Amino acid sequence: MKCKRNTITGIVGIIAVILCFIIMQSMRQIPNLIEPGPRLMPTVGLILILVSSIMLLINGLRDKKEEKPYFPEGGVKKLVFAFALLCVYGILLTLFGFLITTPFAMFAFVNMLKEDEKVTWWQAVLISIVVTAFLYGMFVIGFQIKLPSGILFN
């Protein structure tokens, strides 16, 4: 039986989550009940990755359609561009902070990843603002983690 790319990605994701969880268990952290966010964030992230990996695995096993190649034409180029965009986002994040940089990065990622989908510019702007607000609320309010304010604004 030939493994599909969703199946391969799901298996790799599950293995990565298990390895990261084992590594996390070996690290010692001082208990702090006042600020649980920094301790909970890796666990929440691993649970989200595990759930999405299981869903990909199930989708790959159930799907009977003809499989496209793992990297379609131009896929490696898109992957390299996405990595470069992520690196630029990390640099700009330290300079300008989360609230200024993230909407622009989300807009760029939405436009890069939309493929053949019909996403207008105003929909991409709306998605960028909503995702930025959700992430800000999740980190600052939910996990009580300070986000970068930027070197230029300190």
DAPE-V63711 format. One record per pair of residues at least 24 apart in sequence whose C-alpha atoms are under 7 Angstrom apart, sorted by the first residue. I is the first residue (numbers start at 0). J is the second residue. Records with the same first field share a line. If there is no record, write none. Layout:
BEGIN
I = J + J
END
This chain:
BEGIN
3 = 59 + 66
4 = 69
5 = 55 + 56 + 58 + 59
6 = 55 + 56 + 59 + 60
9 = 52 + 53 + 55 + 56
10 = 52 + 56
12 = 48 + 49 + 52
13 = 49 + 52
16 = 45 + 49
34 = 143
35 = 142
36 = 142 + 143 + 144
37 = 142 + 144
92 = 147 + 149
93 = 147 + 149 + 150
94 = 149 + 150 + 151
95 = 148 + 149 + 150 + 151
96 = 147 + 148 + 149
97 = 146 + 147 + 148
101 = 131
102 = 127 + 128 + 131
END
